[in-house]
């Protein structure tokens, strides 16, 4: 196993300089810091985590809430996110703790208890909502955190905080445009009830790219709770119209799987159906789906919290003007024979 001395020799610096790069990178010149980090990468050096925790009095641990179990399709997205978070955190010498909570209020109470026990250095919030009480509360308390999900209302946007999100509007709009470019003229939408930040954003992408008037959009859109059964019901209604759609885009893979079932039942097995999240079920049944780049989401979240390669928590941003957010582009995966050849979403 490589040691600090090995890194110092490879980088042509002192042992203390290597320690400074690992523990107080801000006091080291950028060129020297980059040389040391390059040597660390080449040698595969990893600091002794336990010793560092004792020295810095930090736990080197981040925590994230796990949501209640849902239908096994939509919930897999958070599972994938947690796997990526654990793997990438480990490469930084960090640990991940998961905890459960019933709602946002309960989550804040549990975060407070974890902080009082000095068990956690920073937190990752998921599934942000309108008027998200967690953002203001943690910011006011000075608790380091990053949110997977953007602020959805002016009040929350005015609170300086770090966030990472995937641009669902751009993803859906690009998919609809691609469908239309390949011959689809009436692309329908199946999404969640109004009021969901994520769902409304994805629907906005469909509205912008559908090429339909308001009346046509109203006739070719359905809103329902998430689930395969609901997707089947909504798609059956759409396909029974006197002028049915020639393609369907959905806010989730659960809804899209239901739409695929309805299309096959209607004798339209080749009807293009596109979901969102690219869950394993999409791969299993050959469903085209927009993929969230969760590896990039996690990398951005950790960089916002700890810097490009460190494990010291950065101070919370003090103003909304600070570059404390990342909006990432999704990707579209096409699998099903007979679907349109949708290989990728254009850059944003």
HELIX and SHEET records of a PDB file:
HELIX    1   1 UNK A    4  UNK A   11  1                                   8    
HELIX    2   2 UNK A   15  UNK A   23  1                                   9    
HELIX    3   3 UNK A   25  UNK A   27  5                                   3    
HELIX    4   4 UNK A   30  UNK A   43  1                                  14    
HELIX    5   5 UNK A   49  UNK A   56  1                                   8    
HELIX    6   6 UNK A   76  UNK A   91  1                                  16    
HELIX    7   7 UNK A  104  UNK A  116  1                                  13    
HELIX    8   8 UNK A  133  UNK A  140  1                                   8    
HELIX    9   9 UNK A  154  UNK A  157  1                                   4    
HELIX   10  10 UNK A  168  UNK A  181  1                                  14    
HELIX   11  11 UNK A  197  UNK A  209  1                                  13    
HELIX   12  12 UNK A  214  UNK A  219  1                                   6    
HELIX   13  13 UNK A  228  UNK A  239  1                                  12    
HELIX   14  14 UNK A  253  UNK A  265  1                                  13    
HELIX   15  15 UNK A  280  UNK A  285  1                                   6    
HELIX   16  16 UNK A  294  UNK A  306  1                                  13    
SHEET    1   A 6 UNK A  95  UNK A 100  0                                        
SHEET    2   A 6 UNK A  61  UNK A  66  1                                        
SHEET    3   A 6 UNK A 122  UNK A 126  1                                        
SHEET    4   A 6 UNK A 145  UNK A 148  1                                        
SHEET    5   A 6 UNK A 162  UNK A 166  1                                        
SHEET    6   A 6 UNK A 325  UNK A 328  1                                        
SHEET    1   B 6 UNK A 221  UNK A 223  0                                        
SHEET    2   B 6 UNK A 187  UNK A 191  1                                        
SHEET    3   B 6 UNK A 247  UNK A 250  1                                        
SHEET    4   B 6 UNK A 272  UNK A 276  1                                        
SHEET    5   B 6 UNK A 288  UNK A 291  1                                        
SHEET    6   B 6 UNK A 331  UNK A 333 -1                                        
END                                                                             
